[in-house]
């Protein structure tokens, strides 16, 4: 029997503005393989030379699996469960799913729109749950030249705060990050059901919490130049990819719970396991009347306006 959840039929605005184009209501008895694939393990191969990057680039402590102990669907809700369980040299297990296959084939990718999640988020030191978007192709270069949009991240020891971020700039280590922080109203926290969304238009990204816009971003840049295999800071406008790059290409959806790493630190004795991220639905909308020309880039620090960059020989 399908569970009835208050506000499950929440709509972002009137139907004349947004049209639903993709969703997963998790109505089956397992993760739908036509919509999601799994990231597995504790790292990935990167770059043309296929260098192994352990800990997913953040020194994370979990090993991602597709085992039912870590990910399952029950009563129309997706559960991603982090466990304190040793596996392949890692002290924890968890799960991470995405709308792109591991071989790079798209299951669902989208350029612009409203990406919306209804979720209940685990809390505790060392937990790092996230709802986010990654570029389908490294069109402008490897991370973060081609961008990243974080719809919702939680620093587990601060469940009263919701983080929304974008990553951009040049290939690492010349990555730039802008993070917005929203405090849950009325003394609440992310351990309750809430709706997290971004509205992504040409030249602007907005973050929403329970239907209310709480942050806007209209400044970023992208540079594809590299030097000795690493990203470089552009020395002038001619080295920038055309605005609004990198956020003008299709992205795919990622849902996961990480444990430990450079951002949240390691769990402590008060961190409770199992730690479950519950997702009621994922819905993606398109603007019914389409998208116009990008708005102009907003104000922000372009690389050549800061003193740390010197001309390259």
C-alpha positions in Angstrom: 0.0 0.0 0.0 1.4 3.4 -1.0 2.2 5.6 1.9 0.6 9.0 1.9 3.0 11.8 2.7 2.0 15.4 3.4 3.0 17.8 0.6 3.9 15.0 -1.8 1.8 16.8 -4.4 3.6 20.1 -3.8 4.2 22.0 -7.1 6.9 24.7 -7.5 4.5 27.2 -9.0 1.5 27.3 -11.3 1.4 24.8 -14.1 1.6 27.6 -16.8 5.3 28.2 -15.8 6.7 24.7 -15.2 6.2 21.4 -16.9 7.3 18.1 -15.3 9.7 16.3 -17.7 11.3 13.6 -15.5 10.7 12.1 -12.1 11.2 9.1 -9.8 8.5 8.6 -7.2 10.2 5.4 -6.0 6.9 3.5 -6.3 8.6 0.1 -7.1 10.3 -2.3 -4.9 13.9 -1.5 -5.9 16.0 1.2 -7.5 14.8 1.6 -11.1 17.8 0.6 -13.4 16.2 2.6 -16.2 16.7 5.7 -14.2 19.7 5.2 -12.0 23.1 3.5 -11.9 25.6 3.0 -9.0 29.0 4.4 -8.3 30.9 1.6 -6.5 34.1 1.5 -4.4 36.2 4.1 -2.7 37.6 6.1 -5.6 37.8 6.5 -9.4 40.2 6.7 -12.3 40.7 10.2 -13.6 42.4 11.8 -16.6 43.8 10.5 -19.8 46.4 8.5 -17.8 43.7 6.9 -15.7 45.2 7.9 -12.4 43.6 6.3 -9.4 41.9 8.9 -7.1 41.2 7.2 -3.7 38.5 8.5 -1.3 36.6 10.1 -4.2 39.1 13.0 -4.1 38.1 14.0 -0.6 39.7 11.3 1.6 36.3 9.9 2.2 36.0 6.7 4.4 33.1 4.8 2.9 33.0 2.1 0.3 30.0 2.5 -2.0 28.0 -0.6 -2.7 24.7 -1.6 -4.4 23.9 -4.1 -1.6 20.3 -3.9 -0.2 21.9 -3.2 3.2 23.0 0.2 1.9 20.3 1.1 -0.6 16.7 0.0 -0.9 13.1 1.2 -1.7 10.4 0.8 0.9 6.9 2.4 1.1 7.7 4.6 -1.9 10.8 6.1 -0.3 14.4 5.6 -1.4 16.8 4.8 1.5 20.5 5.3 1.2 22.0 3.8 4.4 25.5 4.4 5.7 26.8 1.7 8.0 29.7 1.3 10.2 30.8 -1.9 8.5 34.3 -2.8 7.3 34.7 -3.6 3.6 37.7 -3.7 1.3 39.8 -1.7 3.8 37.1 0.9 4.4 35.5 1.3 7.8 32.1 2.3 6.4 29.7 1.3 3.6 27.1 3.5 1.9 25.6 4.1 -1.6 25.7 6.7 -4.4 23.4 6.7 -7.4 23.3 8.8 -10.5 21.3 9.3 -13.7 24.3 8.3 -15.9 25.7 4.9 -16.4 29.2 4.1 -15.3 30.2 3.8 -19.0 29.1 7.4 -19.5 25.8 6.7 -21.3 23.1 9.0 -20.2 20.0 7.8 -18.3 18.7 11.4 -17.8 20.6 14.6 -18.4 19.2 18.1 -18.5 20.3 21.6 -19.4 18.4 24.2 -17.3 15.2 23.6 -15.4 14.0 23.0 -11.8 15.5 20.1 -10.0 13.6 19.2 -6.9 14.0 16.6 -4.1 11.9 15.8 -1.1 14.2 14.4 1.5 14.9 13.6 5.1 18.6 13.9 5.9 20.8 12.0 8.5 22.8 14.1 11.0 25.9 13.5 13.0 29.6 14.3 13.0 31.3 12.9 9.9 28.2 12.4 7.8 28.0 14.2 4.4 24.7 13.6 2.6 24.2 15.4 -0.7 21.8 16.0 -3.6 23.8 17.4 -6.6 24.4 17.8 -10.3 27.5 17.0 -12.4 28.2 17.7 -16.0 27.4 14.9 -18.4 30.6 15.6 -20.4 33.8 17.4 -19.5 33.1 19.8 -22.3 35.2 22.6 -20.8 37.8 20.4 -19.1 37.9 18.1 -16.1 36.6 19.2 -12.6 35.8 21.9 -12.0 36.2 23.6 -15.4 32.9 22.0 -16.5 31.1 22.8 -13.3 29.2 21.3 -10.4 25.9 22.3 -8.8 25.2 21.2 -5.2 21.5 21.5 -4.6 21.8 20.4 -0.9 24.8 19.4 1.2 24.8 18.9 5.0 27.8 19.1 7.3 26.5 16.4 9.5 27.3 18.1 12.9 25.2 21.2 11.8 21.8 19.8 10.9 20.3 23.3 11.3 22.1 24.5 8.1 21.5 23.7 4.4 24.4 24.4 2.1 24.0 25.2 -1.6 27.2 25.5 -3.8 28.6 25.8 -7.2 32.1 24.7 -8.3 33.6 26.3 -11.4 36.8 27.9 -12.7 39.6 25.9 -14.2 40.7 22.2 -13.8 41.8 21.4 -10.3 43.6 22.8 -8.4 42.4 26.1 -9.9 38.9 25.3 -8.8 36.6 28.0 -7.5 33.8 27.5 -5.0 30.9 29.6 -3.9 28.8 28.3 -1.0 25.5 29.7 0.4 24.2 28.7 3.8 20.6 28.7 4.9 19.4 28.2 8.4 16.3 26.0 8.7 13.5 28.3 10.0 11.8 28.1 13.4 14.5 26.0 15.1 14.0 23.1 12.7 16.6 20.9 11.1 17.2 18.7 8.1 16.2 15.6 10.0 12.6 16.4 9.1 11.0 16.2 5.6 11.9 19.2 3.5 11.9 20.1 -0.2 15.2 21.1 -1.7 15.4 22.6 -5.2 17.4 24.6 -7.6 16.0 26.7 -10.5 18.7 26.9 -13.1 18.2 29.5 -15.9 20.7 30.8 -18.4 23.0 33.0 -16.3 21.4 32.4 -12.9 21.0 29.6 -10.4 18.5 29.9 -7.4 18.3 27.7 -4.4 14.9 27.0 -2.7 13.9 25.5 0.6 10.3 24.3 1.0 9.3 26.4 -2.0 11.0 29.6 -0.8 14.0 31.1 -2.7 16.9 31.6 -0.2 19.9 32.2 -2.5 20.8 33.4 -6.0 24.1 33.1 -7.9 24.8 34.9 -11.2 28.6 35.0 -11.2 31.0 32.3 -12.2 33.6 31.6 -15.0 35.2 28.8 -16.9 38.6 28.4 -18.4 39.8 25.3 -20.4 43.5 26.2 -20.4 45.9 23.8 -18.8 49.6 23.9 -18.0 51.6 20.8 -17.2 48.3 18.9 -17.0 46.8 21.2 -14.4 44.3 24.1 -14.7 45.5 27.6 -15.0 44.0 30.9 -14.0 43.0 33.0 -17.1 44.9 36.2 -17.5 42.2 38.0 -19.4 38.7 37.8 -20.9 40.0 36.0 -24.1 40.9 32.9 -22.1 37.4 32.5 -20.6 34.9 30.2 -22.1 31.8 32.1 -23.4 29.3 33.1 -20.7 27.4 31.4 -19.1 29.9 28.4 -19.3 30.2 26.0 -17.6 26.5 26.1 -16.6 25.2 25.9 -20.2 25.5 22.2 -20.8 23.5 19.1 -19.7 24.1 17.8 -16.2 23.1 14.6 -14.5 21.7 13.9 -10.9 23.7 12.4 -8.0 22.3 11.3 -4.7 24.6 9.9 -1.9 25.7 9.8 1.7 29.5 10.1 2.2 31.2 9.4 5.5 34.3 11.3 6.6 36.6 13.2 4.3 38.1 16.6 4.2 34.8 18.4 4.6 33.0 16.8 7.5 35.9 15.1 9.2 35.7 11.7 10.7 32.7 10.4 12.7 33.0 10.4 16.5 31.4 8.4 19.3 28.2 10.3 19.1 27.6 9.6 15.4 24.7 7.2 15.0 24.7 4.3 12.5 22.8 3.3 10.5 22.5 6.7 9.0 19.7 7.0 6.4 19.1 9.5 3.7 15.4 9.2 2.8 14.2 10.6 -0.6 10.5 10.7 -1.2 10.8 11.9 -4.8 13.0 13.5 -7.4 11.3 15.7 -10.0 12.7 17.8 -12.8 10.7 20.5 -14.5 11.2 22.6 -17.7 10.0 26.1 -18.3 6.9 25.8 -20.3 7.8 28.9 -22.4 11.4 28.0 -22.9 14.5 29.9 -22.0 15.6 33.3 -23.2 19.1 34.7 -23.7 21.4 34.5 -20.7 21.4 37.4 -18.3 24.7 39.2 -18.0 27.3 37.9 -15.6 27.0 39.4 -12.1 29.7 41.0 -10.0 32.5 38.9 -8.7 36.3 38.5 -8.6 37.7 37.6 -12.0 41.2 36.0 -11.7 43.2 38.7 -13.4 41.8 41.3 -10.9 43.5 39.6 -8.0 47.2 40.1 -7.2 48.2 36.4 -6.8 48.4 35.6 -10.5 51.5 36.4 -12.5 51.9 36.2 -16.3 53.0 32.7 -17.5 56.3 32.5 -19.4 
